[in-house]
Amino acid sequence: MSEFILELYSEEIPPNLQINARNDLQEKIKRFLAEENLKFSSLNAFSTPTRITILLKDFSNTIKTPSKEVRGPKVGVMEDVINNFIKAHGASRKDLFEKESDKGKFYYVKTKAKEVQTSEIIKKIVLNSMASIKWKKSMRWAETDLLWGRPLRSIMALYNSKALSFTFGHLKTNDFTLIEKDLDIKTKKVKNFKDYQKLLSSNSIILNQSERESKIIKKFENFFKIKNFKNQFDSKLLREVTNIVEDPHVLLIDFDKKYLELPKEIIISTLQNHQRYFPVFDKKNEITNFFLVVTNKKDTNNIIKDGNKRVVEARLSDAKFFWDKDKSKNLIKQIVKLKDIKFYEGLGTIYDKTQRLRKLSGMVADEFNIKKENAEIAASISKSDLCSDLVNEYPDLQGLMGKYFAISQGFEEDVSNAVSDHYLPLGNNSMPAKKPISYTVAITDKIDTLVGFFLINEKPTSSKDPFALRRSAIGLLRTIIENKLNLKLRNLISYNIKLFEEQGVKKINENSENEILNFLKERMKNILKDKNIKNDIIEASVSSYFNDNYFDLYKKNTLMNKFINKEAGKNVISSYKRAFNIIENTKENLSGRPDSVLFRKDEEKHLFEKLNEIRKSLTVNEQEKDYEKLLLSLSEIKIFTDKFFDNVIVNDDNNDIKNNRLELLKMFCNTFNNFINFSKLEGIS
């Protein structure tokens, strides 16, 4: 049974770097093996903080490469070119022959069938894979040119129990692994993977990350069962701690119950984000004064347990001090302190931003017919918690602490909620703000950020988005769509630009308003794709949409996607296709304005009347539009178009009548394209 083992031993690699490198190396080796047509039964990748290991099993020791014809240079080229081609393929002059192809006459050689040693192929694959690992952060050390996540100390490469010799940078491969124990590093020879695992296991190293994770989960569940706690833990954190230990042990530790008076988010952040510990919850989902710690050693004398308890209680003590001090500071009075916090160079301070948000929120509140005063207050204090020591210590709790401060100071519930909720959504899996005051401030905050950076021409590029403007745009659109808000953004953006100018912000980008709206349209495509809207429907609707109500655009897309393959959708496309194909093939310059005086057939008149009826439906206010009813009206026109095409000859001998009928069909297409650009749909042209 053939076997290849690769071990890359380095100084401790941080968990995320380690996970990415492990997966990247495995994928690259797998891809290169496929390219070389080297079959195998299994390819596994393992890692611990100091080693990344690859195990390849059950492959042939030789590979037969069949004979094949290789095309070379064109007949008539210089002699040197021909000689280089012959040399590159290990052929001689007598092996060269000419052959005609579509592109002319070329020289060819026929390579000989041969057997290649798999060890040589694996060597090439491993070197290419190692050299092409995409490290998010890498480093050089000493006087070497080698780049790695952390200093690489040793490479073990075993091919069927024998060392596979090659060099990577300054390192030569060997047949031993390194075992570090009590600050002493020893080399241990390895025969095969079974021997390798046994050796690591005897030194308290679990190589397989899945086994380490399972061991941790089993310990967690045991504690949850014994103490009657809720079986709940952060899976992302579990993945992280699994890759910072070699032999995991779990400790259940408690802290003083007095700290449970703190908002639970402070406790969770202290444990989870600052210490990589797991908070514990009871069956009612209330946080307890217990937490779980994953360690790399057994704690025989409670030294680790006591040390971790002291660290957590010290942190919680600081947090309680900040909490007691900050919650009593009047949020309204804190606003003026925001003058000392710069928003961004050229865009003023956070204080300036809150003043813009207050005015914008008032405008949006009028649009939504909600309590304007509450919206303005929420916008004014939305950033006040940035002045607090607590947020300075726990930046991940920005907004949330502001909410708790507002509640403790007696602000109305919808105002307090808006202080935290206006940051939503925090990501693709996060819900947007749902309460009226909250989504009002959320919308204005995201628009203000977009407008500001576009004004000073700090726009995203194809590869960089340092200010997360794409995320802001998607968050803005999701807030509008998921709350079913009919909101015209152009006026809001225009007013926002005016507010920046009133504050003395220099307008570098004169076309910022249109660029923002186009930027939002592009982000809208992403949202629609995530909703599984067909690509041609997205293109048909977005490319023809020149309005600024994005919920309106969303409704059109979802409706078309729903009806496209139903009878109504098929009728609409069938009717449009007949008219469009005639218009596309005419050389006349058409406007879509037929003259009813020139109608000679009832079918012309009836089609014209039906089109005017639909056009009237398209001009009503967006809030009053019933798109499903409108689409069904478009579908119903098939009866009129069928009669028209059955009984009316478009290419009439009378040129005026012919042109008027073409104008009627152009009017038909224009009317349909007011809904979406049907010409962009699949199967139209």
N, C-alpha and C positions, 0 to 999 in steps of 0.2 A: 504494500500500500504506500503510494508516493505521498510525500509531505514536505511542505516548505514553511518555515517559521522565520518571521522577521520581527525583531524587537528593537525599538528605538528608545534608548534610555537617556533621559535628560534630567535637568533640574526640574523642580515642580512646576507644571504647567497649570495655569488657572483653569477652572472647570469648563467655561464656555469655549475658550481657545482649544482646550483638549478635545471636547466633544466634536467641534467643527473639524479639527484636524483628523480625528479618527474616522469620521464619516467621509470626509473628502478623500482621504487616502484609500479607503475601501472602494469608493465609487470609481476612482481613477484606475486602480488596479483591475477592477472588474471590467471597465470599458476597454482598457488596453488588451486584456486577455481575450475579449470578444473579437477585437480587431485582428489579433494574431490567430484567431480560430483555435485557441487552446481550451479544450473542454476539461471540466473539473466537477467534483461532486459538491464541494462547499468552499466558501470564502468567508471567513469571520474576522472581525476587527474587535479588539479588546483594548481597554486602557485603564491605567491607574494614574495618580498624579505625576509619576515619574517615568512611565513607560507606555508606549503605544505598540501593540502587538498584532501582527497579521498572521493568520493560519490558513494555508491553502492545501486542500486535500484531494487525493485520487485524480491524478492527471497522468497523461502519457509522458514517458521520459524522452521520447523523440516525436517530432512532428514531420510528416511527409509533406513537402510543398510540391504540387504538381507542376508539370511543364506548362509554360504559357508564352504567348506571343506578346512582345513588348514593342510598342511603337516608338520610334526615335525621331531624328530630325528629318526635314523634308529633303527629298532628292535634289542635289545641286548645291548644298551648303558647303562651307569650307571643310577641308580634310581634317583639321584639328577637332572640329565639332563631332565628326563621325568617329574619330579615334576615341574621344572622351566617352561617347555613348557606348562603344564596344567595351572599353575598359570598365565602365561603371557596372556592367552586367556580366563581367567575367567571361566574355565571349571572345572569339577570334574573328578575323576578317572573313573567313570562309562561312561563318555562321550568319553573316549579314545577307539579307534579301530585300527586294523592293516589293511594295504592294500598293495598289490603287485604293484610294478612299474618297469619300464625298469632298474632302478638302484638298485633294491632290495626291501625288505619289510620295510615299514616305519609306524610309528604311525601317526594317524590323529585325529583331533577333528572337530566336526561340530559346527560352531558358530551359535548363535541364531539370528534371525532377530530382529532388535531393531530400535527405533527412537532416533535420536540424535538432540539436540538443536542446531540450526544454529548459535546462539550467541557464543557457545563454539568453533565451527569450525572457525568462523570469528576471534575470539580472537587468536586462534593458528596461523591462516594464517597471521594476521597482525603482530604478534610478530616475526614470522619467516622472513617475508618480510622486516620489519624494521631492523632486525639484520643482514640481508644479503645484504643491499644496498652497492654497490661498489662506495665508495667515491674516487675520484682522490686525494683529500687532505682532511684529517679529523683531528679532534683535541680533546683532553681531556681538562677538565677545573675543577677548584677547586680540591676537593679530590675524585672526582668520577672516575669510570672506563669506563664510557660510551663514545663511539666514535661517533661523528657527524660532519657534515660539519662546523657548528658553534654551540656554546653552545645552547642546547635544553632546553627551559624554561617550556614548558607546553604541555600536550597531552590531547586533547579533543576527547572522543570516545562516540558517541551517537548511540544506537541501538533502533530503533523505539521510539525516543524521550526520552529514558532513558539512563543514564550513563552506559556504559559497563566497568566493573571494571577489570583492570589488571595493572601490574607494568612492566615498561621498565627501567632497570637500577635503578636509584634512584627516578624516577618519577612515580607517581600514576595518572591514568587517572581521568578526571573530566568532567563536563557538561557545562563548560564555555570557552569562548575565551578571549583573551587579546587584548585590544585596546590601542594603544599608541598615545597620543596626547599632544603636547606641553611639552614633556619630562615627562609626567605623564602616568603611565600604570594603566588601570582600567580593572576589570573582568566583563564580561557580559554573563549572562546565555543564553543558546541556547536551543530552543525547537525542531526545525527541520531545514532542509536545506533552506527552503523558509525564515524562520525567520533569519537564519544565514546570508544569502545573503542580506536581508533587513538591518540587523544590520551593516554589513560591508559597504554597499552602503551609509548608513546615515552618516558614518564616512569617506566618500570619499575614499573607498577602492574597486577597481574593482577586484574581485577574479579571474575571467576567463581571462587567458593570451591572448586568441584569441580575446576577446572583447577589451582588452587594445591595442593590435596590430591594430585592425580594426580602432579604434578611432584615433591612430597616423597616419595611412595611409590616412584616410579621411581628417585630418588637413593638411597633406603634400599636397595632391592633390588640396585642396582648395587654398593654397598659390601658387602652380604651375600655376593654372588656372588664378588667379587674376594678377600675375606678368608676365604671359606668359613665364614661365620657362619650361624646359624639365622635364617630369615626370620620374625622375631617382633618385634612392637612393640605398644604399648598404643593401641588404636583411639580410646579416649576422649581420651587426651592428644593424639593426632594431630589430632582434630577441634578441639581447643582451640588448638593452635599454628597450625593452618591459618588461624585467624581472628585471629591477632595479627601476621601478616606480610602484606605486599602483594606482595612478589617473593621467594619463599622460596629459600634456598640451604642446603645441608646440609654440616656439617663432621663428620668422624670424628676424635675426640680420645681420647687415652689418659691414664690416671693411673697412679701408682706401683703395681706389683704387690703390694707389701707390704699394701695395704689389702684385698686379696682374702682375708686372714685373718679379716676381719670377717664376721659373718653376712650372707648375701646380701641379706636384707631391709633392713638398714641402708643398704647401697649403693644398692639400688633406691629406697628412700625419699628418700635424699639427691639422687639424680639426677632422679627422676620427680616427686616431690611438692614438693620444695623448689626445684628449678631448672627444671622443665619440660624436662628432657633425657631421652633414650631410652637405657636400659641395653641392652647388646648381649650375646647369649648364643651359645655355641658349639653345635655340632651335637648335643652330649650334654646340652644345656640347662643347662650350667654358666655362671655369669656370668663375663664377661671383664673385663679392665681397660680396655675401650673403651666409649665412649658417643657418641651422635649428637646434634648440636645443630642446630636449625633457626634460621637467622638471616635478617634482612631485607636484608642487604647481602653483597656478595662480600668475601671476606677475602683480599685480594691480598698482604698482608704478614704474615699469620699473627697479627695483633694480636688479633683476636677469639678465635682458637683458643688462644693463650697465656693470654689473660685468663680464659677459661672453665676452662682446666685449673687455673689457680691457685685459682680459687674452689672448684672441686670438691675439690681436694686439701686445701685449708684446712678445708673442712667434714668431710671424711673423717678428717683428723688430729684434729679435736675429737671426732668420734664414737669413734675408736680410744682416745683418752684416757679418755672416759667408760666405754667398754666394759671396758677393762682395770681400771678402778677399781671399777665396779659389780658385775662378775661375781664378785668376791671377797667381797662383802658378804653375810654369812649371811642367807638369806631369813627364817629363823625369828626372828632378832634384829631384822629390819626391821619385823616385825609391830607392835611397840610404837610405832614411829614413825608408824603410821597413825592414831594418836590425834590427830595434828596436822592431819589432812586431814578436813575436814567432808564428810559424804555429802550431806546437805541439811538446811536449817533445820527443826528439829523431829524429825529422824530420826537424830541423832547423827553419829558419825564413821565413816570407812571401817573403823576398827578394830572398832567395834561391829558393823558389817555382817559382817566376817569371823568374828566369834564366833557370830553367828546362823547363818551359812552352815555353820560346822563342825558345829553341833548338828543342823541340818536335813539335811545330807549324811549324817550318821551314821544318821538315821532312814530316809532313802531307801535307803541302802546295805543296811540290814536288810531292807527291803521287796524289794529286788532280789537279795538274797543274794550280795552282792559284798564284797570286803575293806573292812570298815568303817574300819580304821585309815588306809588309803591315801586313802579318800574324805575323811576328816576333815583329814588333812595337806594334801591338795590344796586344800581349801576354805580352810584357815588361811593358806596362802601365796599364794592366788590373786590378791591385790591388792598383794603386797609390792613388785612392781616399780614401783609408783606413787611410791615413795620415791627412785627412782634418777634420776640426772642425765640418763641416756640417754633415759628415757621423758619426762622433762620437756622435752628437746630434740626428741624424736620421739614425740609423743603418739599418732600412728597405729600405733605398734609396741607399744602397751600389751598385755600378755598374752603376746605373742610373745617379748619380751625376758625376761619372767619365766620362760618355758619354757627359754630358753637359759641363764639364770642357774641354774635348777634342775638342768639337765643337767650343767653345769660343776661344780656342788656335790655331785653324786653321788646326787640323788634318783632314785627308781625311775622307769622310763620312763612308766608310766601316770599317775603323779603329775605329772611334768613336762609331759606332753601336756595334761593337764587345765587347767593354768595358762593356756594359750593357747586351748584348744578350748572352754572354758566360755563364751566370748563368742559362739560360733557359735549360729545362723546370723547372718551380718552383713547379709544382705539376701535378696530373693526368689530370687536365683540362687546363693546360698551354701548349702552343705550344713550340716546341724546336726551337733553332736558325735556321734561314732559309737562311741567306746570307753566301757565301763561307768563308769569313774571320771569321765571327761570329761562324759558326759551326766548323771551324778548331780549334779555341781557346777553344770552349765549349768541344770538344772531348778531347783535351789534358789536360784541367783542370780536367775533371772527371777521366780520366785515372790516372793522377798524384796523385789524392787523393786516389784512390783505391790501387794503387801500394804502396804508402807510408805506409798506415795503414796495408796492408797485409805483407809488409816487416818487420815491427816491431811486427807482430803477434797480432795486435789489430783488429781482425776480428769480424764480427757480430756472435752472438750466436743465438740459436733458439728463445730466448725470448728478447734479447737486441741488439740494434744497435745504440749505443750512437753517432756515427759519421755519421749517415744516409748514410751508404755505399750502402744499397739496393737502396735508392733513386738515388744516384749517378750512380749506375749501370744501372738502368732502364732509367734514363735520357740520359746516353751514348748510350744505345741501341736504344732508340726512335729517338735520333738525327741522328744516322746512317740509321735507317730504313726509317724514314719519309723524309729523303733527298735522299734516294735511292743510298747510298754510298757503293761502293765495297772497303772495307778497311780491310786489314789483321792486326789483333790486336797483334798477338804474337810478331812480330818484334818491334812494338811500345812499348809494355810492357817491352820487353827485354832491349831496349835502355833506357827506363825510369829507370829501375833498375840500369843500368850502371851509369846514371846521379846522382842518389842518392848516389851510392858508391863513385863516384868521389868527392862528397861534404862531405864525411866522415860519412855518415849515416850507422850505424851498421846493417847488414843484419841478423835478428834473425830467420826469416822464410826462409829456403833454397828452399822450394817448392812453393814460392809465385806465380811464373809465371803460373804454372798449376792450382793452387788454384783459381787464379783470373779468368782464362778462364772457369773453372768449375762453379764458382760463377755466371759468366755472363750467362752461359747456363741455370742455374736454374732460373735466373731472366727472361730469354727469355721465359720460360714456362709461366710465369705470363702475359707477353705481348701477347703471342699467345692466352691464355685463354680469355683475354680482347677483342680479335678480333674474339671471338666465333669459334675458331678452335677446332675441335673435339679432345677429350682427347687422343684417341688412335693414331691419326695422330701426335699429339705433341710428344707422347712417342716414336713413330716409328722414327720420324725425329731427335729429340734431342738426344736420346740414341745412335744413330748410327753416330752422327756428330762429327768428330774429327778435323774439320777445324776451322778457326778463322775469317771467313767472315760471319757476322751475318745477313747481308741483303740477302745473298745467302740462308741461312737457312730459313729466313722469306718467301722468294719467293717460296721455295719448299712447305712449309706448306700451304700457301694461295692457291697454285695451286692444291695440293692434296685435300684440303677442297672443292674447287670448282668442281673438277671432280669426287670425290669419289662415288657419287650416279648417275653419268651420264654413258653413254655407255662405254666411254673410260676408266673410272675408274673401272667399273665392269669387263671389259675385262682384265685389268692389274691384278686385284685381282684373277680372275678366273684362269688365266694362271699360276700365281705364286702359287696358292693354290695346284694345281695338282702336280707341281714339288716339292714343299716344303713337302707335305705329304709323298711322296715317300722317299725323302732324310731323313726325320725325323725318318722313321721306319727302315732305314738300319743301320747295325752295322759296315759297312765299314768306314775306316778313309779316307775321301775324301778331295781333295785339290781344285777341280774345274778346273783341267787342263786335258781335254780329248785329246787323240791322234787321229788326223784326219785320220791316216793310218788305224785305226781299224773301221772306219765307213763302214757299209755295206749297208745302206739304204740312198736314196736321202734325205729323211726327216731329217736324222741326219745332213747331210752336210748343208742343207738349214738353219736349226735352228742354227747351229754353225756359219755360215756366218752372219746371222742376228744379233746374239749376239755380234760378233766382230764389226759389224757396230755400234751397240749401245754403246759398250765400247769405241769406238773411239770418239763418241759424248760426252761421259762423261769426257774425258781427256782434252778438250779444256779449254782455260782460262775462269775464271768465268764471266768476263765482256762480253764474246762472247757467253756464254751458253744461249740457248733458251729453258727454262724448259718446256714450253707448247709443243713445237715441240718434245722435248725429251720424255715427258709423252705420247704423241700420238704415238711415235715410240714403246714405251713399250706396248701400247695398240695393235698396229698392229701385234705384235708377236703372238697374239692369233691364227691367221691362221696357223702359223708354229707349234705351240704347239699342236693344235688340230690334225693336220696331223701326227705329230710325235706320239701322243698317240693312234691314230686310226690305224697306220700302223707299229709301231715299238713295239716289245716286249722287255721291259727293262730287265726282268729276263731271258735273253737268256741262253741256255744250255752251251754255251761257256763262261767260267768265265771271260776271258779277255774282251770279247765284252760286257758282262753284266756290269762289273766294269767301262768300258769306257763310257757306256751310263749313268751310275750313275754320273760319273764325268761331263758329259755334263749337266745333270740336276743341279748338284752342281754349275757349271759355270753359269747356268741360274739364280739360286737364288743369287749368289754372285753379278752378274751384276745388278739385280734389287735392291739388298741391298745397292749398291753404290749410289742409288738415295735416298731411305729411307729404314729402316729396315722393310720390308713388313710383316715379321713374327709377329710383334707387333700389327698389325691391327686386329680389331675385325673380327671374323669369319674365320680366316686363319687356325688355328689349330683345 
